[in-house]
Amino acid sequence: MHPAASVIFFTTASGAGYGLLFLLGIAGASGLVEPSRAFGVIALAISLGLITGGLITSTAHLGRPERAWRAMSQWKSSWLSREGVAAVVTYLPAGVFAIGWVFFEETQGIWAFFGLLASLGAVATVYCTAQIYATLKTIPSWNNPLVMPGYLALALYTGGLWMTALVAGFSGGETGIFGPLTVLVGVLAVAIKLVYWRSTSEADSNSTSGTATGLGALGRVRLFEAPSTSENYVMREMGYRIARKHADRLRKIALATAFLTPIIFLLLALAAGGEAAAILALLAALSGTLGTLVERWLMFAEARHVVTLYYGAEAA
């Protein structure tokens, strides 16, 4: 699949934003962080900024972005529509929660209720996003049981990186529960990703040029003549290919920048404390976010749509 920059930015930014919003709602309601106005302003601005920026950017991939709102009308049958509805609905409790934190420096009582609703909305939105891809049977590598838990784990991990950086910055280097929690979630996320990569690399394709044409019983089926004399939309969007050696190299880069380096930085921050811990936590968040961009790019670049079987591919 063609790795469109708008969709890659959307899945990375909104994932981190919703992960951070989830943690802010839980932390505020349970009293894990002090409801200071400065912390609330910056943390909620980063969270809602990432979410909003990602959602707006995602419309750039549409042919008619001004009609994006109409997609929400199909929520009974479309995960894309459910994602849009969940994203809009989540703004309501998140906004009320932000009012309590920023204007009244309160996160308990009724404000805690809206914080928990915002956390629930964040989970629901990321789940819907994951299901958009996980339910596509026409793209075997996405129609994988590890896609949904991978999305949720990655969102919580990247959101946790920013939560840890914020808490460390405002507390003079103390990460609280968020540092160790993010390390654990990071280990879980990389484990899911490694198993996912292995399953997609070793899986035998059930879709071949033989099954697509119904001629597989006669022997190996190969393309005799291209269906189009020039590049078309299907070839541009569905027929993107990346060489195996390049994909393997990018996987290593993604592992190093998205997981290994941030986890090492966080472990060093836990041991160091003070100003050094705050700096290390920030570096971990920056590295994890950049690495996730590479990982998201790979998710699209390595995916093969079954329609490419009619354009020369022997398997998808």
N, C-alpha and C positions, 0 to 999 in steps of 0.2 A: 504494500500500500504506500502511496505517496505520503511522506511525513510532512504534512502542512505545518508551518511554523505557528499558525494561530491555534491549532488544536493542541500542539505540544506545549505551548505556553499555558493554555487553558488548563490542561490536566495537571501540569506542575504547580501553577500558581494557586488554582482553586483547591487542589489537594492539600497544600500546605496551609492555606487560609482556613479551610474547614477543620483541619486537624488542630490548628491553633484555637479556633473558636470552640471546638469540643472541650479542649483542656481548660480554656478560660471559664466556660460555663461550669464545669465540674469544680475547678479550683475556687472560683468565687462562691459557689453555693456551699462548699464544704469548709471554707475558711482556710484553705491551704496557702493563700496569698493575701497580703494586706490590701484592702480596697482603696489604695491611694489614687488620687485623681490623675497624677502624672503617669503612673503605670497603666491605668485604665485607658487613658487617651492614646498612648503609644501602642499598647498591645492590641486594642480593638481597632485602631487605625490600620495597623499592619494586617490584621486578620481580615477585616472587611475590605481593605484595599486590595489584597490579593484575590479575594473572592470576586469582587466587582470587576477588577481588571481582567481576570480570567474569563468571566462570563461575557464581558463586552468584546474581548478579543476573539472569542469563539465564533461570534457572528460573522467575522471577516471571511470565514471559509464558506459562507452561504452565498448562493447566487443572488438572492434578494434579501440582504440583512434586515431591511426595514419590515419584513414580514415574519421575522423570527418569532414574534409573540404568538402567531397563529399555531405554532407547533404545540403549544400547551393545551390546545383544545382536544388533542387525541390521547389524553392521559389514560383512558381505559385500555388501550392496546399498545401504546408506545412508551418504551423506557426513556426515550429522549424527551417526550412530553412530560413524563413523571419527574424527570430531572429538573426541567424548567419550573414546574409547579413547586417542587420541594425547595428549589433555590429561592424562589420568590417568597414562599411562606416562611422560610427560615429567617428572612430579614425582619419579620415582625417581632418575634421574641428577642432576637439579637438586638434590635433597636431599643426595645424597652429595657433590656438588661444593661445596655450601654448608658442609657439615661440615668439609671440608678447608680451605676458605678462612677460615671464622670461628673454628674451634677450633684449627687447626694453622698457620694463615697460610701455607698451601701450595696452589699451583694447578698445580704441575708433576707429572710422573710419572703415577701412577695417577689422581690428581685431575684432571689435564688430560684424560685419557680420558673421565671422566664429564662434564667441562665440555663437551667436544665433542659427546658424546651429548645433553646438554641442549640445545645449540645446534641439533642436528639435529632433536630433538623439537619445538623451538619452530617451526622452519620447517615441519615436517610438520603441526603443528596449525593454523597460519595457512593453509596450503595447503588443508587439509580444510574450514576455515571458508569460504574463498573458493569452493570447489567446491560448497558447499551452494547458493549463489546462482547461480553460473555455469552450473550444469546444469539450472536450472529453465526449461524451454522455454515454460512458461505465462506467464513474465514476460520479454518480449522484451528489455527494457533491461538485465536481469541476465544473460540468455543471450548474453553478449558476450565475445569473446576477451580484452578488456582488463580484465575484472573480476579475474581471478586475479593477473596481474602487478601490478595496481593495489593489491590487498590486501597483497601481499608488500612492495611498495615503501613503502606507507604505514606498515606495521608497522615496517620497518627505519628509516624516517625518524623516526617518533615515538619509537621506542626510542633512536635515535641522539641525538635532542635531549636526552633525560634522561641518556644516557651522557655526553654532552659537558658538561652542567651538573654532573654528579657529579665528573667528572675535573677540570674547572676549579675546582670548589669545594675539592677536596682538594689540588690542586697549586699553589694560589695564582694561578690564572688561566691556566695552560697547558692547552690543550685536546688537545695531542698530535695524533694522526692523526684523532681522532674529529670535531673541528670541521670540517676540510675535507671529510672523508668524508660527514658529515651534510649539508653544503651540496650536494654532488654528488647524493646520493640525493634530497634535497628537490627539486632541479631535475628529476630523472628522474620523481619522483612527480607533480609538478605538470604535467609534459608529458603523462604518461599520463592524468591526470584531464582535461586540456583536450581531448585527442583523444577521450576517452570521451564527454565531454559533447557534443562536436560530432557524434560518430557517432550518439548516441541522439536528438539534436535533429533531425538531417537524415534519419535513416533512414525509409524508407517502411514502414509497417506491413503485414505479411503477413496479419495477423489483423484482420478487420473484421466488422461485423454481417452482412455478406453471406456471408462464408466460414463464419461460425459457424452460420448457419441453413441454408446451402446454397442460398440464394435470390439470391445475388449476380448470377447471369446474367439475372435478370428486371429488374434496375435497382437503384437505391439502396434499401437496407433500413433502415427506421426503426422504433423502438419504438412500438407502438400502445397498449399498456397495460402498466403495470408488473407484474412477476411477484409483487410483494409489496406489501401495503397499509401496511406499517410497516417501519421499519429493522430489518434482521436482521444476523446475524454476517457474512455475505458482504459486505454493503454497508459495514459498519463497518471490517472488516479489509482487504478487497480494493478497495473503491471510494473510498478517500481521494483527494482531488484538491487540487492547489495551483495557484493562478493563475500563468500564465507570467511575469507581471511580478514577482510575489513570488519565484518560483524564480530568476529572473535576478538579483534583488537579493541573495538568499541565496548564490548562486554567487559573486558578487563579494565578499561578506563572508567566505565560506570561503576564497577565494583569498588575501585580504588577511591574515586571522588565522592560517590554517593553514600558509601557505607564504611569502608575501611578507615579512611582519613577522618571523617567526623567522629567515629566511635573512639579512635585513638585520642583525638583532641578532647573528647568528653571525659575519657578516663584520666587524662593528664589534668584536666580542670578539676576533677574530683579530688585528685591528690594534691594539687597546688594550692587552691583556695585564693582568696584575695583578688586583686586586680588582674593577675595573670589568668585566673579562672574565668573571669568575665571575657577577656580577650579570646581565650581558647574556645569558649562556648560560642562566641560570635563567629569565629573562623569555622567552627564545625557547622553552623547553620548555613553559612555562605557556601562552603564546599558541598554540603549535602544537597542544597538547592540546585547548584550548577550540575552536579552529578546526576540528579534526577532528570534534568533536561536531556542528558545523553541517554539515560535509560528509557525515557518516554519516546525519544526519537527512534531508538532501536525497536521498540514495541511495534511501531508502524512500519518501519523499513523492512523488518523481517517477515511481516505478515503477507500471506499470499491469498488472494481472492480466487475462488474456483472459476470465475469467468475467464481467467487467464489461460485456462485449458483450451479455450477456443482461439487463442492467439499464439499458440506454439508451446506453452508449458506442458510438460508431460505429467506433472503431478502438482497438487496444491495442498 
